[in-house]
Amino acid sequence: MGGKKKPTISQLAKKEGKEKEQTEKKGKGKGKATEETVKKIVATVPAELYDQIAKDVQKMDYVTTYVISSKYGLKMGAASRVLNDLVKRGELVLVARSHRMNVYAPMDRAKKLGLA
């Protein structure tokens, strides 16, 4: 009567993912070169990238953590630290804050709008 139940869709997807990982590991062990186009995410921000972000931020109308993260390939936490540091240096002004995100503006634009 009973018997084994069918796996759910998510269980099938997990199983396929594990099988792909195992085949890739076997292929790498034998010396086969499998190239993947994976976008590298920078955990720490190099000085050159920090300076580039500081320059580019001045040209933007507004800045959020997501904008910096997606444009420069940073993690959200690293982008947040960069923006907080720019606020401390006086290059950015916190315009709006919510429980999900902060919106920043360059100092000169904020002064024109009367926000700073």
Accessible surface in RSA format (square Angstrom, percent):
REM  Atomic radii and reference values for relative SASA: ProtOr
REM  Chains: A
REM  Algorithm: Lee & Richards
REM  Probe-radius: 1.40
REM  Slices: 20
REM RES _ NUM      All-atoms   Total-Side   Main-Chain    Non-polar    All polar
REM                ABS   REL    ABS   REL    ABS   REL    ABS   REL    ABS   REL
RES MET A   1   246.18 127.5 161.98 107.2  84.21 200.5 141.50 120.3 104.68 138.7
RES GLY A   2    77.09  95.1   0.00   N/A  77.09  95.1  44.37 121.8  32.72  73.3
RES GLY A   3    72.04  88.8   0.00   N/A  72.04  88.8  39.87 109.4  32.17  72.0
RES LYS A   4   207.11 101.0 165.69 101.7  41.42  98.6 115.11 103.6  92.00  98.0
RES LYS A   5   183.80  89.7 164.08 100.7  19.72  47.0 113.27 102.0  70.53  75.1
RES LYS A   6   190.90  93.1 167.66 102.9  23.25  55.3 112.73 101.5  78.18  83.3
RES PRO A   7    74.17  54.1  56.71  51.7  17.46  63.5  61.82  51.0  12.35  76.8
RES THR A   8    78.56  55.9  70.65  71.6   7.91  18.8  76.32 102.5   2.24   3.4
RES ILE A   9   152.68  86.9 149.45 111.3   3.23   7.8 149.45 107.6   3.23   8.8
RES SER A  10    67.60  57.1  60.13  80.2   7.47  17.2  45.27  96.4  22.33  31.3
RES GLN A  11    98.26  54.9  92.38  67.5   5.88  14.0  29.78  63.4  68.47  51.9
RES LEU A  12    85.58  47.7  85.09  60.9   0.49   1.2  85.38  60.0   0.21   0.6
RES ALA A  13    58.28  53.6  47.42  73.2  10.86  24.7  49.66  69.9   8.61  22.8
RES LYS A  14   140.25  68.4 131.09  80.4   9.16  21.8  83.34  75.0  56.91  60.6
RES LYS A  15   124.89  60.9 121.76  74.7   3.13   7.4  67.99  61.2  56.91  60.6
RES GLU A  16   104.90  60.2 103.72  78.5   1.18   2.8  30.49  59.0  74.41  60.8
RES GLY A  17    31.29  38.6   0.00   N/A  31.29  38.6  30.02  82.4   1.27   2.8
RES LYS A  18   135.69  66.2 133.52  81.9   2.17   5.2  77.61  69.9  58.09  61.9
RES GLU A  19    86.81  49.8  85.07  64.4   1.74   4.1  35.31  68.3  51.50  42.1
RES LYS A  20   138.92  67.8 137.23  84.2   1.70   4.0  81.39  73.3  57.54  61.3
RES GLU A  21   102.46  58.8 101.21  76.6   1.26   3.0  29.61  57.3  72.86  59.5
RES GLN A  22   108.12  60.5 106.38  77.7   1.74   4.1  28.04  59.7  80.08  60.7
RES THR A  23    87.47  62.2  78.52  79.6   8.95  21.3  68.02  91.4  19.45  29.4
RES GLU A  24    72.50  41.6  69.62  52.7   2.88   6.9  21.57  41.7  50.93  41.6
RES LYS A  25   147.74  72.1 136.93  84.0  10.81  25.7  85.09  76.6  62.65  66.7
RES LYS A  26   139.09  67.9 129.85  79.7   9.24  22.0  83.32  75.0  55.77  59.4
RES GLY A  27    11.64  14.4   0.00   N/A  11.64  14.4  11.40  31.3   0.24   0.5
RES LYS A  28   121.68  59.4 103.10  63.3  18.58  44.2  56.71  51.0  64.97  69.2
RES GLY A  29    70.92  87.5   0.00   N/A  70.92  87.5  38.33 105.2  32.59  73.0
RES LYS A  30   163.73  79.9 125.41  76.9  38.32  91.2  80.49  72.5  83.23  88.7
RES GLY A  31    64.36  79.4   0.00   N/A  64.36  79.4  36.30  99.6  28.06  62.9
RES LYS A  32   134.97  65.8 123.10  75.5  11.86  28.2  76.84  69.2  58.13  61.9
RES ALA A  33    95.26  87.6  57.10  88.1  38.17  86.8  65.39  92.1  29.87  79.1
RES THR A  34    69.72  49.6  45.05  45.7  24.67  58.8  49.69  66.7  20.03  30.3
RES GLU A  35   168.89  97.0 132.99 100.6  35.90  85.5  53.47 103.4 115.42  94.2
RES GLU A  36    98.45  56.5  66.53  50.3  31.92  76.0  39.24  75.9  59.20  48.3
RES THR A  37   147.08 104.6 111.90 113.4  35.17  83.8  89.61 120.4  57.47  86.9
RES VAL A  38   103.49  68.1  82.35  74.5  21.14  51.0  86.07  74.8  17.42  47.3
RES LYS A  39   136.25  66.5 114.04  70.0  22.21  52.9  92.39  83.2  43.85  46.7
RES LYS A  40   180.81  88.2 163.39 100.3  17.41  41.5 111.36 100.2  69.45  74.0
RES ILE A  41   102.32  58.2  75.37  56.1  26.95  65.0  75.47  54.3  26.85  72.9
RES VAL A  42    51.99  34.2  47.57  43.1   4.42  10.7  51.99  45.2   0.00   0.0
RES ALA A  43    51.55  47.4  44.79  69.1   6.76  15.4  45.06  63.5   6.49  17.2
RES THR A  44   108.76  77.4 104.39 105.8   4.37  10.4  76.19 102.3  32.57  49.2
RES VAL A  45    41.67  27.4  13.26  12.0  28.40  68.4  13.62  11.8  28.05  76.1
RES PRO A  46    62.79  45.8  50.84  46.3  11.95  43.5  62.58  51.7   0.22   1.3
RES ALA A  47    70.50  64.8  57.62  88.9  12.88  29.3  64.06  90.2   6.44  17.1
RES GLU A  48   136.27  78.2 126.11  95.4  10.16  24.2  71.42 138.1  64.85  52.9
RES LEU A  49    37.29  20.8  33.41  23.9   3.88   9.8  36.55  25.7   0.75   2.0
RES TYR A  50    35.02  16.3  35.01  19.9   0.00   0.0  35.01  26.3   0.00   0.0
RES ASP A  51    76.39  53.5  74.67  74.3   1.72   4.1  19.78  46.5  56.61  56.5
RES GLN A  52    81.40  45.5  79.86  58.4   1.55   3.7  23.14  49.3  58.27  44.2
RES ILE A  53     0.00   0.0   0.00   0.0   0.00   0.0   0.00   0.0   0.00   0.0
RES ALA A  54    11.40  10.5  10.00  15.4   1.40   3.2  10.34  14.6   1.06   2.8
RES LYS A  55   134.70  65.7 127.08  78.0   7.62  18.2  77.61  69.9  57.09  60.8
RES ASP A  56    19.00  13.3  17.82  17.7   1.18   2.8   3.91   9.2  15.09  15.1
RES VAL A  57     0.05   0.0   0.05   0.0   0.00   0.0   0.05   0.0   0.00   0.0
RES GLN A  58    61.72  34.5  54.67  40.0   7.05  16.8  40.80  86.9  20.92  15.9
RES LYS A  59   152.82  74.6 132.57  81.3  20.25  48.2  91.76  82.6  61.06  65.0
RES MET A  60    31.07  16.1  24.82  16.4   6.25  14.9  29.10  24.7   1.96   2.6
RES ASP A  61    99.87  70.0  85.14  84.7  14.73  34.8  25.00  58.8  74.87  74.7
RES TYR A  62   126.98  59.3 122.37  69.6   4.60  12.0  77.39  58.2  49.59  61.1
RES VAL A  63     0.00   0.0   0.00   0.0   0.00   0.0   0.00   0.0   0.00   0.0
RES THR A  64    11.61   8.3  11.61  11.8   0.00   0.0   7.66  10.3   3.96   6.0
RES THR A  65    21.35  15.2  21.14  21.4   0.22   0.5  10.62  14.3  10.73  16.2
RES TYR A  66   147.23  68.7 146.15  83.2   1.07   2.8 103.64  77.9  43.59  53.7
RES VAL A  67    42.28  27.8  40.47  36.6   1.81   4.4  42.06  36.5   0.22   0.6
RES ILE A  68     0.00   0.0   0.00   0.0   0.00   0.0   0.00   0.0   0.00   0.0
RES SER A  69    14.02  11.8  11.86  15.8   2.17   5.0   0.09   0.2  13.93  19.5
RES SER A  70    52.51  44.4  35.22  47.0  17.29  39.8  30.14  64.2  22.37  31.3
RES LYS A  71   117.91  57.5  83.14  51.0  34.77  82.8  65.00  58.5  52.91  56.4
RES TYR A  72    36.99  17.3  17.01   9.7  19.98  52.0  24.65  18.5  12.34  15.2
RES GLY A  73     7.54   9.3   0.00   N/A   7.54   9.3   6.98  19.2   0.56   1.3
RES LEU A  74     5.32   3.0   0.00   0.0   5.32  13.4   0.00   0.0   5.32  14.3
RES LYS A  75   112.01  54.6 106.90  65.6   5.11  12.2  61.31  55.2  50.69  54.0
RES MET A  76    99.10  51.3  94.92  62.8   4.18  10.0  92.19  78.4   6.91   9.2
RES GLY A  77    37.66  46.4   0.00   N/A  37.66  46.4  30.99  85.0   6.67  14.9
RES ALA A  78     1.88   1.7   0.61   0.9   1.27   2.9   0.95   1.3   0.94   2.5
RES ALA A  79     0.00   0.0   0.00   0.0   0.00   0.0   0.00   0.0   0.00   0.0
RES SER A  80    39.92  33.7  38.80  51.8   1.12   2.6  14.44  30.7  25.48  35.7
RES ARG A  81   147.54  61.9 141.35  72.1   6.20  14.8  73.32 100.2  74.23  45.0
RES VAL A  82     6.56   4.3   4.73   4.3   1.84   4.4   6.52   5.7   0.04   0.1
RES LEU A  83     0.18   0.1   0.18   0.1   0.00   0.0   0.18   0.1   0.00   0.0
RES ASN A  84    65.18  45.0  63.82  61.7   1.36   3.3  16.82  40.5  48.36  46.7
RES ASP A  85    57.78  40.5  55.57  55.3   2.22   5.2  16.95  39.9  40.83  40.7
RES LEU A  86     0.17   0.1   0.17   0.1   0.00   0.0   0.17   0.1   0.00   0.0
RES VAL A  87    51.40  33.8  41.63  37.7   9.77  23.5  41.63  36.2   9.77  26.5
RES LYS A  88   174.03  84.9 136.12  83.5  37.92  90.3  87.62  78.9  86.41  92.0
RES ARG A  89   126.20  53.0  90.04  45.9  36.16  86.1  43.69  59.7  82.51  50.0
RES GLY A  90    33.14  40.9   0.00   N/A  33.14  40.9  21.91  60.1  11.23  25.2
RES GLU A  91    41.77  24.0  37.89  28.7   3.88   9.2  25.69  49.7  16.08  13.1
RES LEU A  92     3.25   1.8   0.00   0.0   3.25   8.2   0.00   0.0   3.25   8.7
RES VAL A  93    23.49  15.5  21.36  19.3   2.13   5.1  23.49  20.4   0.00   0.0
RES LEU A  94    65.12  36.3  44.85  32.1  20.27  51.0  44.85  31.5  20.27  54.5
RES VAL A  95    56.75  37.3  26.60  24.1  30.15  72.7  28.94  25.1  27.81  75.4
RES ALA A  96    50.42  46.4  43.20  66.7   7.22  16.4  50.37  70.9   0.04   0.1
RES ARG A  97   173.43  72.8 138.52  70.6  34.91  83.1  49.25  67.3 124.18  75.3
RES SER A  98    62.77  53.0  43.21  57.7  19.56  45.1  47.52 101.2  15.25  21.4
RES HIS A  99   175.15  95.7 129.12  89.7  46.04 117.8 111.89 115.3  63.26  73.6
RES ARG A 100   204.90  86.0 168.16  85.7  36.74  87.5  57.24  78.2 147.67  89.5
RES MET A 101   106.32  55.1  96.43  63.8   9.89  23.6  80.80  68.7  25.52  33.8
RES ASN A 102    32.83  22.6  31.39  30.3   1.45   3.5   0.59   1.4  32.25  31.2
RES VAL A 103    31.13  20.5  31.13  28.2   0.00   0.0  31.13  27.0   0.00   0.0
RES TYR A 104     7.80   3.6   7.79   4.4   0.01   0.0   2.24   1.7   5.56   6.9
RES ALA A 105     5.61   5.2   5.61   8.7   0.00   0.0   5.61   7.9   0.00   0.0
RES PRO A 106     0.00   0.0   0.00   0.0   0.00   0.0   0.00   0.0   0.00   0.0
RES MET A 107    55.91  29.0  55.91  37.0   0.00   0.0  54.32  46.2   1.59   2.1
RES ASP A 108    75.60  53.0  69.52  69.2   6.08  14.4  37.75  88.8  37.85  37.7
RES ARG A 109    82.14  34.5  81.44  41.5   0.69   1.7  16.57  22.6  65.57  39.7
RES ALA A 110     0.00   0.0   0.00   0.0   0.00   0.0   0.00   0.0   0.00   0.0
RES LYS A 111   135.17  65.9 115.60  70.9  19.58  46.6  64.11  57.7  71.07  75.7
RES LYS A 112   172.20  84.0 132.51  81.3  39.68  94.5  90.39  81.4  81.81  87.1
RES LEU A 113   131.65  73.3 101.90  72.9  29.76  74.8 106.60  74.9  25.05  67.4
RES GLY A 114    61.66  76.0   0.00   N/A  61.66  76.0  30.52  83.7  31.14  69.7
RES LEU A 115    89.44  49.8  60.72  43.4  28.72  72.2  64.45  45.3  24.99  67.2
RES ALA A 116    70.53  64.9   6.50  10.0  64.03 145.7  40.71  57.3  29.82  79.0
END  Absolute sums over single chains surface
CHAIN  1 A     9397.8       7589.3       1808.5       5469.0       3928.8
END  Absolute sums over all chains
TOTAL          9397.8       7589.3       1808.5       5469.0       3928.8
